[in-house]
C-alpha cells in the first residue's frame, strides 16, 4: 500500500509547466527528527527527477526565483569577482533532493487519496506550496499544518492565512510584515533577534524544546503569534 497520495497533478501556478504534489506519511509516520510525525507535502516537476531538476533548471516550476536554488547559487558563485566573494557564496537550501525527494518522485501514488492517519501536514518538504492552487492547500489545513513561501511578494495573497513569509534579511522582514505576513526569518548567528521575533523552539539554538508537529506556530496568520527566527542552516553552512 502506498504511503501517500497525489492531491495535485497539473500546471504550476508559477510558470504553467506540469508539476505534481504528493503527500506522504499517510500510513507510516515521518522519520524527520525536527518535525516529528507530520504528513509531508512534496511539490515537484514532472519533467525531471528532483536531482536532475536542480541542475537543468526544471526546479523553477516548483521553486520559482528562490535565491537558494542550487542553479542560482552556482550562478552567483560564478559571477563573484574575487576568491573571497566566491567563498562567501554557499549552498543554502536545506533539502538534500538526492535522497528522500528522489525516492518520492520515483514511487507510484494514487490520485486524490485520503490520509488514514490525521497528523498535521508540512507544506513544502521540497518545493514551493504556492505553485499549487490555493484552494487545494487550504483543503489540508484542518488537522494542523506548517508552511513557508519565498514567493510572498507575488503569490496569491490568501496564502498569508496558512504560510509564513520566508525572509532572509531584516529588510525583507520589514517588507513582508508591512504586507500583512507573519515571517520566518533566517539569520546569521551574529545577527540580533528582532523585537517581534522568537527563536524557533524546535531548533538547536531554541534548545529543542519541542518538535514542529507539536509547536505548529509556523502556520501563517491563522496563528496569532510572534514571528519565528532561526540561524541559517543550509547544506553548505558550517
BADO-112377 format. One line per field, with one value per residue: chain; residue number from 1; residue in one letter; x negated, y, z negated of N, C-alpha, C in turn. Coordinates in steps of 0.001 Angstrom, whole numbers, padded with zeros to 6 digits. Example, Ala and Ser with C-alpha at 12.3 -4.5 7.8 and 13.67 -1.06 7.14 Angstrom:
BADO-112377
kette <- c(A:A)
nr <- c(1:2)
rest <- c(A:S)
n.x <- c(-013190:-012850)
n.y <- c(-005690:-002250)
n.z <- c(-007800:-007080)
ca.x <- c(-012300:-013670)
ca.y <- c(-004500:-001060)
ca.z <- c(-007800:-007140)
c.x <- c(-013200:-012900)
c.y <- c(-003300:000030)
c.z <- c(-007800:-007870)
//
This chain:
BADO-112377
kette <- c(A:A:A:A:A:A:A:A:A:A:A:A:A:A:A:A:A:A:A:A:A:A:A:A:A:A:A:A:A:A:A:A:A:A:A:A:A:A:A:A:A:A:A:A:A:A:A:A:A:A:A:A:A:A:A:A:A:A:A:A:A:A:A:A:A:A:A:A:A:A:A:A:A:A:A:A:A:A:A:A:A:A:A:A:A:A:A:A:A:A:A:A:A:A:A:A:A:A:A:A:A:A:A:A:A:A:A:A:A:A:A:A:A:A:A:A:A:A:A:A:A:A:A:A:A:A:A:A:A:A:A:A:A:A:A:A:A:A:A:A:A:A:A:A:A:A:A:A:A:A:A:A:A:A:A:A:A:A:A:A:A:A:A:A:A:A:A:A:A:A:A:A:A:A:A:A:A:A:A:A:A:A:A:A:A:A:A:A:A:A:A:A:A:A:A:A:A:A:A:A:A:A:A:A:A:A:A:A:A:A:A:A:A:A:A:A:A:A:A:A:A:A:A:A:A:A:A:A:A:A:A:A:A:A:A:A:A:A)
nr <- c(1:2:3:4:5:6:7:8:9:10:11:12:13:14:15:16:17:18:19:20:21:22:23:24:25:26:27:28:29:30:31:32:33:34:35:36:37:38:39:40:41:42:43:44:45:46:47:48:49:50:51:52:53:54:55:56:57:58:59:60:61:62:63:64:65:66:67:68:69:70:71:72:73:74:75:76:77:78:79:80:81:82:83:84:85:86:87:88:89:90:91:92:93:94:95:96:97:98:99:100:101:102:103:104:105:106:107:108:109:110:111:112:113:114:115:116:117:118:119:120:121:122:123:124:125:126:127:128:129:130:131:132:133:134:135:136:137:138:139:140:141:142:143:144:145:146:147:148:149:150:151:152:153:154:155:156:157:158:159:160:161:162:163:164:165:166:167:168:169:170:171:172:173:174:175:176:177:178:179:180:181:182:183:184:185:186:187:188:189:190:191:192:193:194:195:196:197:198:199:200:201:202:203:204:205:206:207:208:209:210:211:212:213:214:215:216:217:218:219:220:221:222:223:224:225:226:227:228:229:230:231:232:233:234:235:236:237:238)
rest <- c(X:X:X:X:X:X:X:X:X:X:X:X:X:X:X:X:X:X:X:X:X:X:X:X:X:X:X:X:X:X:X:X:X:X:X:X:X:X:X:X:X:X:X:X:X:X:X:X:X:X:X:X:X:X:X:X:X:X:X:X:X:X:X:X:X:X:X:X:X:X:X:X:X:X:X:X:X:X:X:X:X:X:X:X:X:X:X:X:X:X:X:X:X:X:X:X:X:X:X:X:X:X:X:X:X:X:X:X:X:X:X:X:X:X:X:X:X:X:X:X:X:X:X:X:X:X:X:X:X:X:X:X:X:X:X:X:X:X:X:X:X:X:X:X:X:X:X:X:X:X:X:X:X:X:X:X:X:X:X:X:X:X:X:X:X:X:X:X:X:X:X:X:X:X:X:X:X:X:X:X:X:X:X:X:X:X:X:X:X:X:X:X:X:X:X:X:X:X:X:X:X:X:X:X:X:X:X:X:X:X:X:X:X:X:X:X:X:X:X:X:X:X:X:X:X:X:X:X:X:X:X:X:X:X:X:X:X:X)
n.x <- c(-000845:-000554:-002376:-001126:000424:001549:002456:002477:002031:000987:000841:-001816:-001440:-003333:-004782:-003220:-004002:-003958:-003425:-003557:-001920:-002630:-001544:-002983:-003338:-000946:-000358:-002597:-004562:-006496:-010083:-011490:-013467:-013280:-010699:-009109:-006229:-004574:-002441:-003838:-004153:-005292:-006364:-006867:-008507:-007237:-008724:-011433:-013448:-013970:-016781:-017939:-016492:-017324:-019676:-019249:-017419:-014669:-013523:-012540:-009830:-008712:-010042:-010347:-011845:-013528:-016264:-017823:-017955:-019942:-021019:-020973:-022558:-024979:-025340:-025663:-028057:-029762:-029671:-030939:-033661:-036049:-038109:-037415:-034788:-033669:-034012:-032243:-029806:-027555:-025959:-022614:-020089:-018118:-017339:-018152:-017958:-018690:-018119:-015516:-013649:-013989:-013262:-010549:-009627:-010015:-008322:-005026:-001860:001575:004106:005780:006249:006876:005768:005315:004365:004247:002232:000666:-000101:-002980:-003654:-005538:-007873:-009695:-009928:-007710:-004879:-003024:-003011:-001016:002543:004389:006810:006530:004360:005505:007438:006235:005699:007079:006331:004127:001020:-002109:-004000:-005777:-006776:-008782:-007785:-006290:-005877:-004683:-002793:000548:002227:003849:002614:001319:002768:002134:-000598:-004028:-005922:-008940:-011883:-015037:-016492:-016651:-015548:-013865:-012169:-010858:-009506:-007792:-006284:-004942:-003207:-001416:-002108:-002980:-006247:-009054:-012228:-015525:-018590:-021988:-024369:-025467:-023692:-021108:-018120:-014962:-012521:-009820:-010135:-010620:-012873:-013029:-011488:-011963:-014490:-018125:-019355:-017179:-016937:-015758:-013162:-010719:-008885:-008087:-005538:-004155:-004474:-003620:-003566:-004333:-002303:-001216:001057:003106:002371:002170:-000545:-003977:-006587:-008918:-012325:-015417:-018718:-020827:-020924:-021509:-022615:-025287:-026190:-028436)
n.y <- c(-001199:002189:004802:007307:009919:011652:014816:016812:017263:018869:022078:024311:027005:028882:028884:027540:025038:021384:019923:018033:017369:015668:013971:012468:009870:008864:006336:005379:006956:010010:010131:012342:014190:016799:017771:015685:013565:014233:014682:014970:017306:017185:019105:018882:018985:017364:016739:016187:014221:015181:015536:015917:018098:020268:020840:021214:023232:022782:022887:025401:025525:024707:025980:028592:031805:031486:032352:030415:028249:025705:026115:028858:029648:028603:030196:032690:032272:031899:034418:035964:038120:038028:035732:035675:036580:034488:032405:033191:032582:030102:026853:027056:025961:023793:021247:017991:016747:014411:012187:011437:012951:012300:009622:009781:010957:008881:006869:005341:006775:006932:009080:011823:010753:009858:010588:008075:008330:011214:013295:016591:018541:019192:021688:021705:019985:019626:022062:024713:025721:027530:027029:025337:025432:027661:026785:024026:023657:024891:023036:021093:021829:021496:019757:020813:022424:023355:025783:027486:030253:031561:033183:035364:037964:037902:035852:034383:036242:035257:033132:034033:033381:030766:030226:031022:033941:033435:034824:036476:038524:041493:043592:042385:041203:043430:044377:042220:041989:044424:043914:042278:039703:036988:036128:033982:034060:033713:033990:035167:033854:035903:037957:040041:039081:040195:042600:041560:038859:035354:032747:029802:027193:024541:024258:023951:026200:027066:025256:022809:022502:021543:019840:020276:019258:019482:022129:023973:026720:027922:028754:030736:033567:032323:031602:033561:034709:035516:036336:034002:033046:031738:030355:030364:027418:025879:023409:023990:025464:025917)
n.z <- c(000000:000882:-000702:-000737:001293:004276:004283:006164:009628:012170:013925:012986:010741:010950:013454:015270:016191:016118:012948:009863:006794:003855:001059:-001676:-004209:-005041:-005927:-007313:-009802:-009457:-009564:-010178:-012310:-013373:-012648:-013507:-013712:-010955:-008139:-004895:-002384:000812:003535:006881:010130:013098:015304:014834:012623:009222:008482:010966:011847:010269:011432:014175:014290:014248:011783:011411:011826:009480:007502:008183:008251:006113:004148:003041:004685:006113:008741:009023:006928:007824:010093:008898:007550:009731:010830:008990:008248:006824:004929:002273:002378:003818:001999:000098:001076:000559:000560:-000224:-000414:-002365:-001741:-000814:002131:003414:001943:000068:001563:004286:004045:003405:005749:007602:006774:006928:006644:005676:007088:005514:002921:-000544:-003779:-006147:-008677:-010816:-011328:-011658:-008671:-006755:-004663:-001869:-002003:-000064:002421:003527:001872:002964:005645:006136:006553:004427:003142:002979:001231:-001039:-001654:-003180:-005786:-008137:-010195:-011385:-010534:-008937:-007059:-004397:-002314:000292:002153:001351:002178:004763:004911:004674:002407:000443:-000684:-002925:-005145:-005779:-005359:-006183:-005494:-004059:-004852:-004330:-005423:-007482:-006116:-004188:-005991:-007143:-004906:-004168:-006501:-006469:-004430:-005583:-006301:-008499:-009584:-008839:-009610:-008437:-009952:-010380:-012718:-014233:-014072:-015446:-017281:-016337:-017646:-017499:-017232:-017946:-018889:-016921:-018514:-018049:-017200:-017275:-018497:-019857:-021810:-021338:-022357:-021622:-019008:-015513:-014881:-017214:-018029:-015854:-015239:-012906:-010948:-009378:-009359:-010622:-013112:-015888:-016676:-017588:-015197:-013712:-014115:-012910:-013004:-010152:-008154:-005918:-003433:-002776:-004912:-007538)
ca.x <- c(000000:-001344:-002413:-000824:001302:001238:003593:002448:001270:001448:-000108:-002372:-000969:-004486:-005096:-002294:-004523:-003352:-004011:-002697:-002047:-002483:-001528:-003459:-003164:000452:-000295:-003737:-004969:-007764:-011223:-012169:-013669:-012820:-009247:-008449:-005189:-003738:-002338:-004811:-003775:-006373:-005927:-007983:-008196:-007064:-009629:-012750:-013542:-014468:-018232:-018236:-015820:-018092:-020823:-018839:-016538:-013256:-013011:-011915:-008376:-008270:-010809:-010318:-013130:-014148:-017712:-018508:-018038:-021350:-021468:-021183:-023732:-026132:-025497:-026204:-029465:-030482:-029710:-031779:-034893:-037226:-038011:-036678:-033372:-033265:-033944:-031095:-028595:-027456:-024655:-021787:-018855:-018299:-016823:-019025:-016971:-019161:-017697:-014083:-012834:-014041:-012506:-009128:-009367:-010024:-007258:-003703:-000851:002907:004541:006920:006484:007178:004910:005994:003930:004540:001288:000560:-000802:-004066:-003587:-006816:-009056:-010506:-009083:-007006:-003443:-002207:-002958:000242:003656:004678:007908:006055:003608:006440:008220:005483:005247:007978:005710:002886:000087:-003150:-004331:-006611:-006894:-009668:-007073:-005303:-005591:-003890:-001829:001906:002027:004630:001714:000878:003505:001613:-002037:-004916:-006834:-010317:-012685:-016469:-017141:-015773:-014838:-012756:-011244:-010047:-008643:-006742:-005415:-004087:-002200:-000477:-002568:-003867:-007521:-010056:-013459:-016807:-019587:-023332:-024497:-025836:-022646:-020191:-016712:-014183:-011586:-008605:-010531:-011087:-013658:-012325:-011676:-012340:-015840:-019240:-019524:-015992:-017015:-014966:-012123:-009551:-009001:-007170:-004165:-003534:-004521:-002690:-003476:-004609:-001043:-000677:001856:004068:001872:001835:-001775:-005114:-007319:-009894:-013655:-016312:-020050:-020976:-021218:-021530:-023556:-026653:-026513:-029237)
ca.y <- c(000000:003419:005625:008667:010100:012819:015731:017735:016887:019857:023161:025110:028390:029751:029048:026784:023737:020315:019569:017193:017487:014348:013936:011189:009641:008546:005048:005282:008305:010567:009934:013627:014418:018134:017916:014513:012929:015109:014407:015806:017639:017445:019700:018589:018975:016022:016532:015718:013862:016354:015736:016469:019388:021352:021122:021675:024385:022434:023196:026732:025353:024438:026818:029974:032508:031395:032552:029242:027198:025415:026677:030293:029756:028364:031377:033757:031966:032129:035857:036622:038605:037683:034443:035888:036641:033130:031607:033637:032008:028695:026223:027470:025174:022781:019955:017141:016112:013129:011097:011179:013620:011428:008400:010121:011192:007617:005984:005489:007142:007173:010481:012249:009841:010456:010049:007301:008984:012646:014235:017836:018437:020145:022105:022077:019195:020214:022788:025926:025436:028421:026513:024601:026354:027959:026001:022677:023773:025204:021849:020163:022587:021347:018974:021482:022496:024380:026040:028662:030628:032640:033958:036165:039215:037763:034750:034644:036744:034484:032185:034583:032727:029440:030107:032065:034537:033039:036014:036250:039738:042396:044418:041578:041030:044640:044452:041201:042355:045524:043341:041500:038340:036562:035807:033038:034706:033043:034996:034711:033648:037149:038961:040058:038719:041431:042706:040741:037507:034393:031683:028544:026332:023190:024358:023769:027398:027182:024250:021616:022432:020862:019465:021069:018739:019936:023588:024459:028178:028382:028486:031977:034407:031505:031561:034906:034538:036287:035777:032990:033262:030588:030570:029736:026001:025202:022312:024475:026252:025202)
ca.z <- c(000000:000983:-001914:-000334:002445:005085:004279:007306:010810:013144:014222:011898:010620:011184:014880:016098:016582:015311:011656:009038:005352:003247:-000404:-002189:-005639:-005335:-006619:-008217:-010194:-009004:-010458:-010329:-013741:-013777:-012516:-014068:-012900:-010145:-006719:-004194:-001010:001752:004796:007777:011561:013641:016438:014399:011218:008498:008537:012286:011977:009647:012304:015505:014161:014170:010445:011409:011789:008112:006580:008636:008277:004785:004214:002507:005700:006420:010006:008820:006065:008688:010943:008054:007302:010981:011090:007982:008871:006020:004261:001023:002732:004185:000777:-000695:001666:000152:000780:-001350:-000507:-003408:-001287:-000015:003007:003916:001071:-000074:002589:005460:003757:003524:007174:008346:006296:007543:005661:006236:007087:004702:001815:-001847:-004825:-007203:-009902:-010725:-011929:-010897:-007398:-006483:-003266:-001289:-002342:001006:003363:003126:001776:003806:007010:006175:006306:003028:002576:002675:-000020:-002123:-001968:-004025:-006956:-009288:-011274:-011749:-009409:-008862:-005662:-004145:-000910:000709:003184:000641:002899:005979:004898:004209:001048:-000527:-001347:-004211:-006229:-006085:-005175:-006667:-004522:-004338:-004551:-004561:-005921:-008229:-005137:-003684:-007117:-007254:-003726:-004263:-007632:-006020:-003533:-006380:-006514:-009572:-008932:-009319:-009124:-008616:-010311:-010716:-014151:-014915:-013893:-016591:-017160:-016271:-018781:-017415:-016870:-018927:-018282:-016634:-019690:-017627:-016650:-018208:-019321:-020692:-022859:-021013:-023386:-021089:-017604:-014692:-014902:-018461:-018073:-014829:-015173:-011528:-010268:-008839:-010247:-011357:-014484:-016360:-017447:-017104:-014069:-014094:-013541:-013083:-012452:-008845:-008333:-004626:-003256:-002730:-006096:-008527)
c.x <- c(-000879:-001243:-002151:000145:000953:002448:003615:001540:001734:000417:-000572:-001761:-002103:-004716:-004223:-002774:-003985:-004147:-003076:-002966:-001761:-002541:-001939:-003209:-001767:000608:-001404:-004239:-006312:-008850:-012005:-012249:-013089:-011305:-008496:-007286:-004287:-003595:-003257:-004345:-005013:-005765:-007079:-007572:-008017:-008095:-010960:-012687:-014256:-015970:-018687:-017674:-016620:-019322:-020392:-017838:-015058:-012663:-012374:-010396:-007842:-009025:-010822:-011716:-013831:-015668:-018494:-018565:-019502:-021847:-021729:-022369:-025000:-026395:-026096:-027678:-030299:-030639:-030583:-033145:-036149:-037026:-037241:-035175:-032851:-033088:-032727:-029780:-028557:-026064:-023776:-020436:-019082:-017884:-017860:-018140:-017405:-018705:-016170:-013252:-012830:-013215:-011004:-008757:-009199:-008869:-005936:-002663:000502:003249:005714:007261:006837:006311:005738:005605:004139:003542:001300:-000236:-001848:-004030:-004980:-007993:-010123:-009546:-008273:-005495:-002579:-002258:-001678:001386:004018:005724:007483:005260:004550:007228:007527:004979:006020:007358:004376:001884:-001047:-003456:-005029:-006598:-007930:-008994:-006038:-004980:-004546:-002824:-000430:001816:002912:003763:001187:001549:002821:000089:-002777:-005688:-008249:-011233:-014121:-017217:-016132:-014963:-013642:-011703:-010307:-009050:-007482:-005764:-004442:-002979:-001218:-000868:-003164:-005114:-008291:-011377:-014673:-017866:-020961:-023467:-024803:-024800:-021659:-018814:-015902:-013069:-010369:-008897:-010808:-011907:-012772:-012542:-012039:-013757:-016892:-019375:-018316:-015908:-016215:-013840:-010899:-009861:-007904:-005730:-003418:-003425:-003492:-002536:-003684:-003412:-000395:000152:002957:003643:001476:000620:-002863:-005731:-008426:-011226:-014519:-017663:-020185:-021498:-021195:-022655:-025013:-027085:-027331:-029132)
c.y <- c(001247:004227:007081:008705:011427:013770:016698:017194:017802:020947:023897:026508:029378:029978:028217:025414:022644:019998:018601:017477:016134:014485:012549:011090:009238:007228:004893:006680:008712:010314:011223:013995:015754:018259:016865:014116:013961:014491:015394:016048:017985:018028:019564:018645:017545:015719:015925:015262:014994:016588:016238:017886:020531:021709:021692:022825:024067:022711:024579:026632:025150:025260:028290:030569:032477:031461:031353:028088:026955:026062:028180:030545:029572:029568:032537:033532:032254:033617:036611:036960:038214:036328:034562:035926:035263:032270:031963:033076:030521:028168:026467:026771:024032:021383:019217:016283:014735:011947:010946:011794:012798:010170:008640:010302:009876:006698:006286:005737:007307:008665:010658:011242:010593:009789:009290:007839:010486:013508:015540:017614:019543:020459:022496:021329:019424:020899:023887:025668:026301:028061:025717:025574:026467:027028:024580:022680:023993:023982:020860:020838:022272:020582:019559:021421:023459:024605:027369:028976:031729:033548:034889:037485:039007:036682:035257:035029:036066:033474:032724:033871:031443:029313:031271:032641:034151:034167:035803:037481:040553:043266:043654:041370:042232:044733:043460:041515:043455:045044:042440:040065:038175:036003:034708:033525:033843:034112:034352:034672:034939:038255:038902:039512:040007:041421:041796:039303:036657:033328:030465:027582:024892:023149:024113:024982:027652:026115:022990:021416:021644:020389:020194:020579:019108:021455:024228:025986:028712:028112:029752:032735:033618:031317:032977:034869:035445:035611:034866:033280:032051:030942:029781:028308:025230:024189:022805:025268:025388:025917)
c.z <- c(000000:-000297:-001566:000821:003114:005120:005457:008402:011937:013351:012972:011913:010862:012670:015805:016531:015650:014049:010950:007575:004728:001729:-000853:-003695:-006025:-006071:-007653:-008555:-009616:-010037:-010664:-011811:-014184:-013725:-013309:-013159:-012228:-008760:-006004:-002762:-000204:003023:005770:009240:012046:014720:016039:012953:010489:008593:009898:012412:011379:010476:013648:015480:014112:012787:010372:011335:010384:007075:006991:008711:006926:004896:003714:003505:006065:007710:009884:007891:006901:009590:010155:007773:008561:011267:010100:008578:008105:005361:002954:001275:003103:002938:-000064:-000166:001340:000486:-000434:-001419:-001494:-002947:-000441:000897:003491:003100:001094:001050:003875:005250:003885:004993:007928:007956:007012:006455:006347:006197:006127:003612:000546:-002894:-005859:-008567:-009735:-011512:-011147:-009608:-007280:-004995:-002779:-001851:-001282:001952:002696:003070:002685:005277:007239:005896:004831:002430:002233:001383:-001193:-002560:-002889:-005302:-008234:-010456:-011722:-010603:-009722:-007390:-005489:-002648:-000735:001728:002555:001334:003995:005939:004553:002730:-000003:-001263:-002675:-005381:-006682:-006043:-005817:-005486:-004920:-003892:-005020:-005054:-006712:-007286:-004556:-004769:-007226:-006103:-003823:-005390:-007230:-005092:-004272:-006632:-007908:-008908:-009649:-008741:-009437:-008859:-010474:-012235:-014905:-014734:-015052:-016259:-017236:-017321:-018709:-017010:-018109:-018199:-018028:-017797:-019341:-017070:-017728:-019114:-020219:-021758:-022602:-022028:-022929:-019682:-016826:-014780:-016178:-018479:-017142:-014800:-013761:-010640:-009742:-009856:-010958:-012803:-014909:-017267:-016887:-015883:-014589:-013395:-013852:-012488:-011154:-008989:-007021:-004536:-003325:-003946:-007067:-009868)
//
